[in-house]
Amino acid sequence: MNVFEAIKNRRSVRSFSDRAIPAEVLEKMKLAIRYAPSACNFQPWHFIIVTDAKLRGSLAQAANDQLWMAQAPVTMVACGFADQAYKKMGGYDNSIDIDLAIALDHLSLAAVEEGLGTCWIGAFKEEEVKTILNIPNNVKVVGMMPVGYPATANLIRPIDESRRKADSEIFSTNSFGQ
Ligand SMILES: Cc1cc2nc3c(=O)[nH]c(=O)nc-3n(C[C@H](O)[C@H](O)[C@H](O)COP(=O)(O)O)c2cc1C
């Protein structure tokens, strides 16, 4: 599968089978994360691979009761260290959210090639997630991502063009809005 096919076929999957992820496939997902770029290559991150069913259930509750998340055999929890990130994005901003988002995006695209489904989880109560996984106070939970085989094959399918804004709305050439 080439990169563009993976981009085109990635969909948010919210229903998973209980099929285990083979160890070598999980290793490939870890590699996709590790190879992600980060500002100054600081790699201000740590990823918790949550496989324990009880913990996955608790994380789903902490994610505003998105209980379907717990069906997936792995929940990847992306943690960032603000003090290790680049702090001058645009002259003033911390790169932590961007760095971690790129790494999770690598995971979501590499997953497509393996027939795995993923879904970004941004709706969660950070303090609860920290308590569940013993994450220190100074660490930011940037996002979570269940990873697993979709419950049905048709959950990974090409993008529906009508659900994306038109080129004319989101691109301009040489000057903003032109
Ligand atoms: C930062 C971010 C946070 C998201 N949080 C959630 C979430 O908490 N729950 C959920 O079901 N989907 C979540 N999504 C998935 C979006 O709803 C989804 O990507 C969007 O509707 C486009 O659909 P697609 O991923 O199938 O292309 C999130 C996506 C992003 C990028």
The ligand as an ORCA input file, in Angstrom:
! r2SCAN-3c Opt
* xyz 0 1
  C      -7.905     16.031     17.689
  C      -9.040     15.075     17.392
  C      -9.850     14.658     18.427
  C     -10.868     13.727     18.172
  N     -11.604     13.247     19.225
  C     -12.530     12.294     19.005
  C     -13.218     11.696     20.089
  O     -13.003     11.987     21.260
  N     -14.150     10.740     19.800
  C     -14.413     10.339     18.517
  O     -15.261      9.473     18.342
  N     -13.766     10.882     17.471
  C     -12.829     11.837     17.682
  N     -12.121     12.356     16.622
  C     -12.351     11.839     15.251
  C     -13.070     12.855     14.339
  O     -14.417     12.937     14.692
  C     -12.909     12.363     12.875
  O     -11.538     12.339     12.552
  C     -13.633     13.254     11.883
  O     -15.031     13.196     12.080
  C     -13.341     12.868     10.426
  O     -13.694     11.510     10.199
  P     -12.614     10.445      9.693
  O     -11.530     10.359     10.750
  O     -13.359      9.152      9.562
  O     -12.054     10.934      8.415
  C     -11.104     13.271     16.854
  C     -10.268     13.707     15.826
  C      -9.244     14.570     16.088
  C      -8.311     14.966     14.964
*
